[in-house]
């Protein structure tokens, strides 16, 4: 098959060396970065590997033999509503590639919140010395929204701390690292007993602005928020209000409604907030190798006539 890799230099770039190391033999492979590079290959391309944002400049109707779009990212909200992708083209993502790093980041974020580090960082900037004791993670109740690769890895790390863990997933089926596994409809029931709320679900029409001002208010005073999913899962202004009012004790946010955060945005100065620039799940040393390993498994399943493990459901948008 003709596989074309459309790279984004300096961001996601799969090299010929990466490809050779993946040992995916028996296919024609081409590389490009510009629309012109894609157009030169489009007539015979059967599989396109490209991040969602690179597709904006590509006309996929010029690739009549295209069968598969493999994204080198897990979240496909950037492709929605999928109208740029022909209906006969299967969409695969690289779900699973972020798990190990996301789990470690979540562990760090949980411990930062348990030990009141957002508060101490705010006090340090203000030159305030205030001794505030904190308890143990083992006495805290963690709720995770989304138990896919990211949320599942976070649950596994939190289990090591002895936390009481509730996971919300569509199936509601048990998860080995959760004390309670519930459907998303149980969210309002569990918020009042949640010390730390961790968001790790995909962005879909159902999850956009899932965490509203009312749901933030339903959390206990002093609760913490971690978001490693997508910024628009939360009403960001309401979250900043809850931090400034002192209702929330702290937040560790890796994703935001608008990225990069504009200069002068109030998020930069709000109290008790730790900001990271959308880096919670990426390990540059392993990212490309793991992505290609997942692609190899997706391709193997497709060629065998089976559903690929990374196949995206267009209706669910993940």
C-alpha positions as CSV (number, residue, x, y, z in Angstrom):
1,X,0.0,0.0,0.0
2,X,1.1,3.6,-0.6
3,X,1.5,5.3,2.8
4,X,2.0,9.0,2.9
5,X,3.3,10.7,6.1
6,X,2.4,14.4,6.3
7,X,4.6,15.9,8.9
8,X,4.5,19.1,11.0
9,X,8.1,20.0,11.5
10,X,9.0,21.0,15.1
11,X,5.8,19.5,16.4
12,X,5.0,16.0,15.2
13,X,7.5,14.7,12.7
14,X,7.9,11.1,11.8
15,X,11.3,10.6,10.1
16,X,12.5,8.0,7.6
17,X,14.6,6.7,10.4
18,X,11.6,6.3,12.7
19,X,9.8,4.4,9.9
20,X,12.7,2.0,9.3
21,X,13.0,1.3,13.0
22,X,9.3,0.4,13.2
23,X,9.9,-2.4,10.7
24,X,6.6,-2.0,8.7
25,X,7.7,-3.7,5.6
26,X,6.1,-4.2,2.2
27,X,4.7,-0.7,1.6
28,X,5.6,2.3,-0.4
29,X,6.2,5.3,1.9
30,X,6.5,8.9,1.1
31,X,7.0,12.0,3.3
32,X,5.9,15.6,3.0
33,X,5.2,18.8,4.9
34,X,3.3,21.0,2.4
35,X,0.1,20.8,0.5
36,X,2.2,20.6,-2.7
37,X,4.0,17.5,-1.2
38,X,0.7,15.8,-0.6
39,X,-0.7,16.8,-4.0
40,X,2.3,15.2,-5.7
41,X,1.4,11.8,-4.1
42,X,-2.4,12.1,-3.7
43,X,-3.3,10.0,-6.8
44,X,-2.0,6.8,-5.3
45,X,-2.1,7.4,-1.6
46,X,-4.1,4.7,0.3
47,X,-3.1,5.6,3.9
48,X,-2.4,9.0,5.1
49,X,-0.6,9.7,8.5
50,X,-1.2,13.3,9.5
51,X,-2.1,15.3,12.6
52,X,-5.6,16.9,12.5
53,X,-4.4,20.4,12.0
54,X,-2.4,19.5,8.9
55,X,-5.5,18.3,7.2
56,X,-6.9,21.9,7.0
57,X,-4.6,22.6,4.0
58,X,-5.2,19.2,2.2
59,X,-7.9,18.3,-0.3
60,X,-8.6,14.7,0.4
61,X,-10.9,14.5,-2.6
62,X,-7.7,14.4,-4.7
63,X,-6.8,11.1,-3.2
64,X,-9.4,8.7,-4.7
65,X,-7.6,5.6,-3.4
66,X,-7.5,6.8,0.2
67,X,-8.8,4.2,2.7
68,X,-7.3,5.1,6.0
69,X,-6.4,8.2,7.9
70,X,-4.1,7.6,10.9
71,X,-3.7,10.5,13.2
72,X,-0.6,10.6,15.3
73,X,-2.6,12.0,18.2
74,X,-5.3,10.4,20.4
75,X,-7.9,13.2,20.5
76,X,-9.8,13.7,17.2
77,X,-12.0,16.7,18.2
78,X,-9.8,18.6,15.8
79,X,-11.3,16.5,12.9
80,X,-14.9,16.9,14.0
81,X,-17.5,17.1,12.4
82,X,-15.4,14.9,10.0
83,X,-16.9,16.5,6.9
84,X,-13.5,17.0,5.4
85,X,-12.9,13.2,5.4
86,X,-14.7,11.1,2.9
87,X,-17.2,8.8,4.5
88,X,-15.5,5.6,3.2
89,X,-12.2,6.5,4.8
90,X,-11.5,4.9,8.2
91,X,-10.1,7.0,10.9
92,X,-7.5,5.6,13.3
93,X,-5.9,7.3,16.3
94,X,-3.0,6.4,18.5
95,X,-4.8,5.9,21.7
96,X,-2.5,4.3,24.3
97,X,0.6,6.2,23.3
98,X,0.1,8.8,26.1
99,X,-0.7,6.5,29.0
100,X,2.6,6.1,30.8
101,X,3.4,9.8,30.7
102,X,-0.1,10.9,31.6
103,X,-0.2,8.6,34.6
104,X,3.0,10.1,36.0
105,X,1.8,13.6,35.3
106,X,-1.5,12.8,37.1
107,X,0.4,11.4,40.1
108,X,2.5,14.6,40.3
109,X,-0.6,16.8,40.0
110,X,-2.5,14.8,42.7
111,X,0.4,15.2,45.1
112,X,0.7,18.9,44.3
113,X,-2.9,19.4,45.2
114,X,-2.8,17.2,48.3
115,X,0.2,19.1,49.6
116,X,-1.3,22.5,48.8
117,X,1.5,23.4,46.4
118,X,-0.7,25.8,44.3
119,X,-1.4,27.8,47.5
120,X,2.3,27.9,48.5
121,X,3.3,28.9,45.0
122,X,0.8,31.8,45.1
123,X,2.1,32.8,48.6
124,X,5.7,32.7,47.4
125,X,4.9,35.1,44.6
126,X,3.3,37.4,47.1
127,X,6.0,37.1,49.7
128,X,3.7,35.5,52.2
129,X,4.9,33.0,54.8
130,X,2.0,31.0,56.1
131,X,2.2,27.5,57.6
132,X,-0.8,25.5,56.4
133,X,-0.7,21.8,57.3
134,X,-2.0,19.2,54.8
135,X,-3.0,15.6,55.1
136,X,-2.3,12.3,53.2
137,X,-3.4,11.3,49.7
138,X,-4.6,8.1,51.2
139,X,-7.4,10.0,52.9
140,X,-8.6,11.7,49.8
141,X,-11.3,10.8,47.4
142,X,-10.5,11.1,43.7
143,X,-13.0,11.1,40.9
144,X,-11.8,10.5,37.3
145,X,-14.0,11.4,34.3
146,X,-12.9,9.1,31.5
147,X,-11.2,5.7,32.0
148,X,-9.5,5.3,28.7
149,X,-5.7,5.3,28.4
150,X,-5.2,8.6,30.2
151,X,-7.7,8.1,33.0
152,X,-6.9,4.5,33.5
153,X,-3.2,5.3,33.9
154,X,-4.1,8.1,36.4
155,X,-6.2,5.6,38.4
156,X,-3.3,3.1,38.5
157,X,-1.0,5.7,39.9
158,X,-3.6,7.0,42.4
159,X,-4.1,3.4,43.5
160,X,-0.5,3.4,44.7
161,X,-1.3,6.3,47.0
162,X,-4.2,4.4,48.6
163,X,-6.8,6.9,47.5
164,X,-10.5,6.1,47.2
165,X,-11.1,6.3,43.5
166,X,-14.3,6.7,41.6
167,X,-14.2,6.4,37.8
168,X,-16.9,7.6,35.4
169,X,-17.1,5.7,32.1
170,X,-19.8,5.2,29.5
171,X,-20.0,1.5,30.1
172,X,-20.1,1.9,33.9
173,X,-18.2,-1.5,34.0
174,X,-15.7,-2.2,36.8
175,X,-12.1,-0.9,36.4
176,X,-9.3,-2.7,38.2
177,X,-7.9,0.4,39.7
178,X,-11.2,2.1,40.8
179,X,-13.2,1.4,44.0
180,X,-16.3,2.5,42.1
181,X,-17.0,2.6,38.4
182,X,-20.1,4.5,37.4
183,X,-21.8,5.8,34.3
184,X,-21.4,9.6,33.4
185,X,-25.0,10.2,34.6
186,X,-23.7,9.7,38.2
187,X,-21.5,12.8,38.0
188,X,-23.7,15.1,40.0
189,X,-24.0,12.4,42.7
190,X,-20.3,12.0,43.3
191,X,-19.2,15.7,43.1
192,X,-20.1,16.5,46.7
193,X,-17.8,13.8,48.0
194,X,-14.9,14.5,45.6
195,X,-11.7,16.0,47.0
196,X,-9.9,16.0,43.6
197,X,-11.6,15.9,40.2
198,X,-9.5,14.7,37.3
199,X,-10.7,15.1,33.7
200,X,-9.3,12.7,31.2
201,X,-12.2,12.3,28.7
202,X,-12.3,13.2,25.1
203,X,-14.0,16.4,23.9
204,X,-17.3,15.6,22.3
205,X,-20.6,17.5,22.0
206,X,-21.7,15.7,25.2
207,X,-18.6,16.6,27.2
208,X,-18.1,20.2,26.1
209,X,-18.6,22.5,29.1
210,X,-19.3,19.4,31.2
211,X,-18.0,21.1,34.3
212,X,-20.2,24.1,34.7
213,X,-20.3,26.8,37.4
214,X,-23.0,24.8,39.2
215,X,-20.9,21.6,39.2
216,X,-17.9,23.4,40.5
217,X,-20.0,24.8,43.3
218,X,-21.1,21.2,44.1
219,X,-17.6,20.2,44.9
220,X,-16.6,20.5,48.6
221,X,-14.9,23.8,49.6
222,X,-11.1,23.3,49.1
223,X,-11.4,20.7,46.4
224,X,-8.9,20.5,43.6
225,X,-9.2,20.1,39.8
226,X,-6.8,18.4,37.3
227,X,-7.5,18.6,33.6
228,X,-5.4,16.6,31.2
229,X,-8.2,16.1,28.6
230,X,-9.3,19.2,26.7
231,X,-9.7,22.8,27.9
232,X,-13.3,23.1,26.8
233,X,-14.4,20.3,29.1
234,X,-14.7,23.0,31.8
235,X,-16.3,26.4,31.9
236,X,-12.9,28.1,32.2
237,X,-14.2,31.5,33.5
238,X,-16.3,29.7,36.1
239,X,-13.2,27.7,37.2
240,X,-11.1,30.9,37.5
241,X,-13.9,32.5,39.6
242,X,-14.0,29.4,41.9
243,X,-10.3,29.7,42.4
244,X,-10.4,33.4,43.1
245,X,-13.3,33.1,45.5
246,X,-11.4,30.4,47.5
247,X,-14.1,27.7,46.9
248,X,-11.5,25.6,45.1
249,X,-8.3,25.0,46.9
250,X,-6.2,24.6,43.7
251,X,-6.0,23.5,40.2
252,X,-3.4,21.9,37.9
253,X,-4.4,22.6,34.3
254,X,-2.6,21.3,31.2
255,X,-5.2,22.3,28.7
256,X,-7.2,25.4,28.1
257,X,-10.1,26.8,26.1
258,X,-7.7,28.7,23.9
259,X,-4.1,27.6,23.4
260,X,-1.7,29.3,23.8
261,X,-3.2,31.3,26.6
262,X,-3.3,34.9,25.3
263,X,-1.0,37.4,26.9
264,X,-2.9,39.3,29.6
265,X,-5.5,36.6,30.1
266,X,-6.7,36.4,33.7
267,X,-5.6,32.8,34.0
268,X,-2.0,33.9,34.2
269,X,-2.5,35.7,37.4
270,X,-5.3,33.8,39.2
271,X,-4.4,32.4,42.6
272,X,-3.8,28.8,43.4
273,X,-3.5,27.7,39.7
274,X,-0.6,25.8,38.2
275,X,-0.4,26.0,34.4
276,X,1.4,23.6,32.1
277,X,1.4,24.2,28.3
278,X,-0.3,21.0,27.1
279,X,2.6,18.7,27.8
280,X,1.1,16.2,30.3
281,X,1.0,13.2,28.0
282,X,3.9,13.5,25.6
283,X,7.2,11.7,26.0
284,X,9.4,12.8,23.1
285,X,11.8,9.9,23.5
286,X,9.1,7.3,22.8
287,X,6.3,9.2,21.0
288,X,7.0,8.3,17.4
289,X,8.0,4.8,18.1
290,X,4.9,4.1,20.1
291,X,2.7,5.8,17.5
292,X,4.1,3.7,14.7
293,X,3.7,0.5,16.8
294,X,0.0,1.4,17.3
295,X,-0.3,2.1,13.6
296,X,1.2,-1.3,12.8
297,X,-1.4,-3.0,15.0
298,X,-4.2,-0.9,13.4
299,X,-3.0,-1.8,10.0
300,X,-2.6,-5.5,10.9
301,X,-6.2,-5.7,12.1
302,X,-7.4,-3.8,9.0
303,X,-5.6,-6.1,6.6
304,X,-7.1,-9.1,8.4
305,X,-10.6,-7.8,8.0
306,X,-11.0,-6.9,11.7
307,X,-11.8,-3.7,13.5
308,X,-8.6,-1.8,14.4
309,X,-8.0,-1.1,18.1
310,X,-7.6,2.5,17.3
311,X,-10.6,2.9,15.0
312,X,-12.5,6.1,15.7
313,X,-16.3,6.0,15.9
314,X,-17.5,9.1,14.0
315,X,-20.7,9.2,16.0
316,X,-19.0,9.2,19.3
317,X,-16.1,11.4,18.1
318,X,-13.5,9.2,19.8
